[in-house]
């Protein structure tokens, strides 16, 4: 996810490449970005010291050690912190970053999805200890790489499964439909491209009209026709129920 966010920033217009610093203990991981004009380093503390917005994008079990590593390098009065990691609470971050006599650094919990690399993420932002000005700044940053929704912390897990895990669920539908396309006679690549364009068209249609999906479904389901037969067969197999059950199971993803 860290790499996807960097690629989104490089593709977007929020910040100049030269103002981006990418840090990772692996030289190989950061080296791929050096040719883009960003600053790269294997020293997290050095990267944190130089930043206005510090984005910590790591696996959940690495958040605590990374925050404790850079804690002394952070300026709680001048910087803004963003933590991108599922399942990490604001209470934990406050505990890990607490300093006697210091107000807590303004920080956010943020969950994008991997389409952020193409400026097409659905990103959820939780202002955990931040002013409206800070919230506008972080919303502008992530909004330059897709759509954003500012939510409270209790909705972050639901947002994660609906959009971050959800992008994988959408891809699984694409895979299933493409495999079905092969079974009914198309070559694999042709079937995949047909499904991708069809899904793209459905999304753009719903975005353009603002209609509920069922309203658009009604427009293409002729009484006694093949579309309604196909839809009903999917429902007999538990299509809607399976999607809802998958989303609920993904609350812990």
N, C-alpha and C positions, 0 to 999 in steps of 0.2 A: 504493500500500500504506500509506503514511503516513496518508492520509485515512481509510482503512478502519480502521486501528488506533485513530485518534482517535474515530471513530464507535462502535467497540466499547467503548472506555473510557467514552464518554458514556452508552451504553446499559446498561453493566454497573454493578456495585456496588463495584469495587475501590477507586475513588478519587472524591473529590468533584470536580465540574466546575471549581470555583474553584481547585483545586490542579493543574490541567493547564495547561501552556504549550505552544502550538503555534507553531513558527517555520518560516518559509519566506521566501526572498527576494521572492516574489510576494505583494503585498498582497491580490490577488484570491484567491489560494489560501488564505490564513489568514482572510480576512474572513468566509468562510462559517461559521466556527466561533465568531465573536465573539458571536453572538446566543445561544449555548449557555452563556455564562457563563465560558468559558475565557479565559485570557490569550493574546493573539496578538501576535506581533512579527515583524519582518523581519530581526531581528538574532540570528543563531545563537549568538553569544557570550553575549549577554544571557540567552537562554533556558537555556544550559548552566550558567551561574553559579548560577541560582536553583533547579536541580533536584536531587532526591535520586537519581532514576533518569533517566539521559540516554539517550533512544532516538534513534539516528541511522538514519533510514529513507530511503535515497536509492538511486539507481541505482548499480551496482557501481563505475563509473568516477568517481563523485563521492565515494566514501567517503574516499579519501586527502585530497583538498582540504578536505572538511568537517571531518575529524578534526584536520587541521593548523590549520584556522581556529579551532577551539574549544579546542585543546590547552592554551593558557595559562589558559583559563577554568575548566578542570576541577580539582576537588579530589580527588586520587588517594586520599586517606585517608578521605574521607567519602561519595563518590559511587559509583554503580554504572553502568556503561556497557553498553548493548545496541546491537549493530549488526545491522540487518536488511538484508541484501544478499546475493544469491546469488554464489558464486564468490570471496568474499573470505575469506582465511585468517586464523587467529589470529596466525600468524607475521608477516603483513603489518601487522596492527593493532599488535602489539607494537613493530614497527620504527617505525611512523609516530608512535606515542605515547611512545616511549622518552624519558625525561628523566634526565640524570645525577644520581645521588644519590637518586632517587625510586623506590620500589617501584611496580610496574605497577598501574594502576587495575584493580579487579575488573571483568571484562567477560564478555559472552556473545555468541555468534553465535546468532541466532534467525531461523527461517524459518516464518512463518504462511502462510495463504492468504486470499484476499479475503473469504471467508465470516466472517472475524473481525469484520466490521462488524455481523453479525447474531448474534454470540456463538456461532458454529458453526465456528470454524477448527479445523484440525488443525495444531498448531504444534510445531516441533522446536526444542529448546533445547540448545545446547552450552555448558557451563561451561568457558570457556577460561582464566580466571584468577580463580577464585571459590571462596569457602568454601561449605560445605553450607547455611549460613544465607542467603547470597546466592542460592543456587540455589533454596531454598524460596521466597524473596521473588519472584524472577522467574517461577517456576512458578506461584505464586499469581496474579500479575498476568496472565499470559497464559492461565492456566487459568480465569480468570473470563470469558474470551472464547472458550471452546471446550475441546477436548481438547489436552493437551500430552504430549510424550514427550521425556525427557532422553536424549540420545544422545551418542556420541563424534563427533569431527569427521569421521572417515572415512565416517560414515553420513549426513552432512548432505546431500550431493549426491543420494543415493538418496532421502532423505526429501523433498527439493525436487521431484524429478520425480514421486514417488508422490502427493504431496498438494498442493503448490503449483502445479506444472504440471498435476498430475492433476485438479484441479478443472475445468480447461479440457477435458481428455480426457472427463470425465464429461458435461460440457455438450455435447460433440460427439456423444456417444451419444444424449442427449436430442434434439438437433436431428435426427439421422438417424432416430430412431424416430418423431418427430413428422412428418417428411416422408413416412415410410412410412405413417403414419396417414392422411395426406391422400390418398395413392395408393390406399388401400383404402376410401376413402369418407367420411372425416370432414372437417369444416371445420378450417382451420389452428389456430385458437385452441382448439377442442375437442380436437384431436389432441395439442397441446402439454400441455394440462391433464391429459389422460388419462395421458400418459407421466410427467409430474411426480408425479402421485399414485401411480402404479405404482412408480416408483423410490423415492419416500418410503416406501411400504409395504414394499418389499424391504429397505431399510436398517433400518427399525424392527423388522422381523421378525428379521433377523440379530442385531441388537443385543439384542433381548429374549431370544432363545433361546441365543445364543452358538454356534450351529451353524455348521459349515462350509457355504458356499454350495451345494456339491454335494448335501448332505443335504436341503436345502430344495428344490433342483431335482428331486430324486428323488420328492418328495412330489407334484409337479404334472405329472410326465411319465408319463401313462398309456401302457402298451405299445401301440404302433401309433397313438398319438394325434397331435394336431396340434402339441403343444408340442415333443415330441421331434423331429418332422419339421422344425420351424422351427429348433431348436437345431442339428441336424445340418447343415442348409443353411448356417447361419452359419459353422459350423466348416469346411465344405467351402470356403467363401470366405476362410478364414484368420482368423476373428474373434480367437481367443485368441492366435494367433501375432502378429497385427497389434498387439494391445494390448501384448504383451510387448516387441515391437520398438520401439513408440512410447515406452514407458517407458525402455528402454535408450538410445534416441536422445536422450531428454530429459535425460539425466544432465548435459548441458552447458547446460541452459536456465537 
